[in-house]
Amino acid sequence: MAGKRDHTNPSALLNRIKDFTRSLVLDLSNGRSPVVTLGRYRNHCSDPTGNCGCGSDQCKGVEVISLRREFHARRLDVLLRVLVIVQKLLQENKHGSKRDIYYMHPSVFSDQTVVDRAINDICILLRCSRHNLNVVSVGKGLVMGWLRFSESGRTFDCLRRPSTAHPVPVYVEDVMDIVSVAKYILVVEKEAVFNRLANDRFCDTNRCIIITGRGYPDIPTRRFLRLLVEKLQLPVYCLVDCDPYGFDILTTYRFGSMTRGKLSPCCRGAICNKHQYGELTTFSFHDRSELETMLQSGVKFEIEALSVTSISLLSDEYIPSKLQVEEEDEEPEDLNSRKNESASVVAELSLVDQVNSSDMELANPYAG
């Protein structure tokens, strides 16, 4: 871990920026046309059998940018302008959004996508993630449930009111002191479904953490989810529409955005990776069967359709029944392991001031 931090800390990145610009100046002073080589990666597994061995973390080719082509010259101009802004952010230890960067030279950049592409190119050049550049997005994710954490000195105590929504933190690297007595994490595709669960006070009666990215999740939402998975070691379930968009959003949470597939592995920010969660890196047989059925029938299913029978059917019956099936299918040794982990967490938390004594008995879901 120390080596990785050294690789992406501000000092190392500033040195890399200096080396890159020095090489361009040297080429120009010697009468050579500067050439910038960008590696290209993909962030998905191509093996349909599920036996992942495709090496999706390896470079899959290069793209060469040269001043000899007019389009490339403009692209390099934009890249250097954005690089100057990134350098200033790192030197002053400040953060800025992609939109902030666009408005610094709107006549030059012409469109937000031009800035987005330049930032992606810089991530590849410097072999880092966007947040390492101090470039952040405006967070749109929401979280609620049995969770407490702090960000930049501010405490978010969801434990007092589990069914109250809080914004997902943008500066995930500043999140500390994560405390939870949840049994699992539930990721929902839509804000409407998230609000339905909040209105039904689902988290009051179910020890869980619920997160939504309001559709396609942004990077802070995916990074925060990954942080929770790594720190809490909880199972994660995802509730999405049974349609191609739902499956696409599911894979975005699993592996990262396909639009960022050209980035190096450290830039993708997916919650799962091949080395840690190998069994999740391809669609399961059930997933493929669902997609084939949709294709053949021409019919899809949206979560809100469950409300036809009862407005609270999703909270009262559907989700609990699905989770009960998952627990029944769990191996005995895995169940015992989670039982011990849960008991250990409850013993260490000392949440007397947050949870009353009757609630504390529920904190270990596998006791007895």
N, C-alpha and C positions, 0 to 999 in steps of 0.2 A: 504493500500500500504506500509506503514511503516513497518508493521509486516513482509511482504513478503521480503522487502529489507534486514531486519535484519536476516532473515532466510537464505539468500544466499550471504551475504556480505563476503569478504575474512576472516575476523576475525572469524565469525561463522563457516565457512567451515574448517578453520584450527583447530578450537576446535573439530569439529566433526571428523576430520582425527586423531587427537591425541587420542580421546576417542576410536575410532575404533582400532587403533594399540595397545593401552594399553590393550584392552580386549583380543586381540590375544596373547600378551605377557603373560598376566595373566593365560590364558588357558594353554599355553605351560609350564609355571613355575609350574603349579599344576598338570602336567602330563595328561592334557586333550587334545584331538584333537580339534583344533579350527574349528568352524562351522560358515559359513557365509550364511545368509539368504537373498535372493534377491526377492523383490516383482515383480510381473509381471502384466502388464496392457495392455489394447488394446485401440486403438485410433479411433475406428469406431463404428457406431451405428448398431446394429444387427436387428433392427425392420424394416421390409420391408414395413410396412403400413405408415411410416412417422411420427407416433406418438411416438417420441423418449422418452423412459423412461427406457432405458437399463442400465443406470449408467455406461457409458463407462469410466468415470474418476475413478472408484473404482478398487481396486486391485482384480485381477482375479486368484490369486494363488501365490505360492512361489516356488523358486528354491533353493535348499540347496547345498552349496559347502563345501566339507569336505576333509581333508588331507588323509582320509582313502582310497580314490580312486586316482590312479596315475594321471589320466587326470585332476581331480579337483586340485591336488597338483600343477601341472604345471600352471593351470589357475590362481590359487591364487598367485603363484610366479610372474606371469606377472602383475596381478592386483596391487600387492604391489610395483613392480618396477615403474609402471606408476604412482602410487599414490605418490611416492617419488618425481617424476618429477613435478607433479601437485602441490604438497606442495611447492616446490621451486619457481614455477611460481607465486603462490599466495603470498609467503613471499617477493619476489622481485618485485611484481607488474609488471610482464612481461607477454607477450603473446607468445605462440608457436603453431605451427600447428601439426596436427596428424602425418604428415610426419616427422617433426622435432623430435617428440618423438620416432618414429620408428628408426631413424638413430642414436639415442643415444645408443641403444642395438640391432643392427640388427641381430646379431648371436643368441641372446636369443629370440627375438620376431619372427624371421623367416619369417613373412609375415605381411603386413599392416593390414589385417583383424583381426589379433590377438590383435593389439593395439586398433583398433576400438571397439572390443568387450569389452576390459578392460575399456575403457573410458565410454562406455554405462553402464557397471556394477557400475563404480564409481558414475555416475550420479544418479543411483538408490540408492546406499548406502548413498549418501550425500543429496539426495532429492533436486537436483538442475539441471539446464541445463548445457550443455557443455560450453557455453560462460561464465558461472559463474566460471568455472575452469580455465579461461584464455586460453582455448584451442580453436583455431579458424581454420576455413577452408579457403583455398584460394578462394576468391569470383570469381564467373563466371557470375553473373547476370549483365544485362545492363538496364539502365533507360534513358528515354528522355521525353521531354514534358514541360508543364507549371509548373515548380517546381524549387525551390531554397532551399538549405539546407547547413549546415556546419557540418564537421566531424573533430574533433581534431584540431580545429582552421583553417581548410582549407574550403573555400567556393566553393560549386558546383552550379554555376548559369546557369541552363538550360533555364531560361527565355529569355536570350539574343538570344539564338539559339535553339528553342524548338525541332528541328529535328536532333540535334547532340547527339550522344550516350555518356553516362558517365557510368563508372563502379558502380555497387551497392556497397555501403560501407560494409566492413567486420565487423567493430566494430560498430554495430548498436546502442549500448548503448551510443556511443559518438555523435550520430547525434542530432543536435539542430537547432533551428531557421528555422523550416520548413515553407516555404511560397509557396502558390499556388493559382492560379485563374482557375484551371481546373474544368471541369464539372464532369469528371468521370476518373476512372483508367481502362486501358485496359491491360490485361495480355495475352501475346502471347506465344505459346508453343515453336516455333522455332526461332533460330537466323536468318534464311533466311527470314522468314516473317517479323521479326523486321527490318531487313535491307531493305526489300521491302518498308515498311511504311516510313522508314527514307529517302530512295531515292525519294519517292513520296512526301516527305515533308508533311506527313499527319498531324503532330502536328501543322504546321504553320496555317492550316485552321480549325483545330478541337481542341478546348480547352480541352486537356486531358493529362494524364500521361501514358506512355507505358512502361511496364516492361517485360523482358523475363529472364527466368532461363536457356535458351539454352537447352531445353529438360526438364528432371527431375530437378526441382529447388533445389538448395542447401539451407542450413539453413539460411545463411545471406540474400538471396533473399526473403525467406518466412518471415523472421523477419522484414526486411525492408518494405515489402508490408503490413504486419500487422501494423507496426508503422504508415504508411501513412493512412491506413484505420481508425485507432484510432484517429489520430490527425486531419485529414481533413474531416472525416465523409462523404466520397464520395462513390457512388456506384461502384462496381467492376464488370467488364465483362471479360470473359476468352475466348480466341480464340484458339481452339485446333483442331487437325485432328479428323474427325468422324471415329475413330477406337478404339479398346480396349486400346491402348497405350495413345491415347488422353484423354479418360475418366479417365485412371489411373493417368495421370498428373494433370487433373482437381481435382481429389480427393486429390492428394498430396497437392495442394494449399489450398484446403478447410480444410483438417483435419490433414495434416502431412504425413510423409512417413510411409508406412506399415512396412518397415524394422525396424522402431523405435517404433513399436506398443508395444514392451515389456517395454518401458520406462514409468516412472511416468508422469502424466499429465503436470507437469511444464517443461518437457524436450522436448516436441514434436515440439513446434514452429510453429504450423499451424496458418493460418491467421484467421480461424474461430473456435469457440468452441461452445459446446452445450448450454452453459448458455447465450452467447451473440447473437448467430445466430442460434437459434433452428431450423428454417425452412430450413437450409442448411445442416443439419446433415445426411440426407439420400438422395438418388436419387429421383428426382421428377418423376411423372408419365411420363412426356415427355422424361426424361433421359432413363428410363427403356424401353420405347417404341422404342427409337433409338437403344438401344443395342439389343433388340429382333429382330428388323428389320435387323440389320447387321448380326446377327446369322442365321436368316432364309434365307437371300439372299446370304450370303457369299461375300458381296460387302462392301468395305469401301470407304471413301472419304477423300482425302488429300487436304489441303488448297491450295497448289500450282496448283491444277487442275483448279482453277478459272482463271489462267493466259492464258488458252487456248483461251478464247474469247478476252481478252485484258490484257496486262501486268499490268495495273493499275486498273483492275476491282475491286480488293479487297479494295483499298483505295477510289476509286471514287464512287463505287456503293454498294458493298456488306456490308461493315461495317456500313456506314451511314444509309442504309435501315434497318438494324437490330436494330440499336440504336433508330431510329425513331419509330419503332414498340414498343420498350420498353417504350419510353416516352409517347406514346399514351395510353398504358395500365396502366400507373401510376395513382394512385388515386388523385383526385383534392386536397385533404388536404395535401398529401405528396408533390405534386408539389408546392403548396403555401409555405410549410415549407422550401423546398429547395430554392425557390425563395428568401425568406427572408434571409436565411443563406448565399446565394451567394452574395446578396446585402450588407450584413453586412461585409463579408470577403473583398469585393472590397473596401468598405469604410475605412477599417482598414489597408490595405496593403501599401498604399502610394507608388505605383510602377511607379511613373512618370518617374524616371530615367531608368526603364527597359522597359516600354511599352509606345508607343506613344499615343497621344490622341485618334486617330481613333481606335486603338486596345482596349483602355480602355472601349469604348462603348460596346465591345463584352464581357467584363469580366463578366457581369451578363447575362447569356444566357436566362433567363426567363423574362427579363425586357420587359415591353410593351405587 
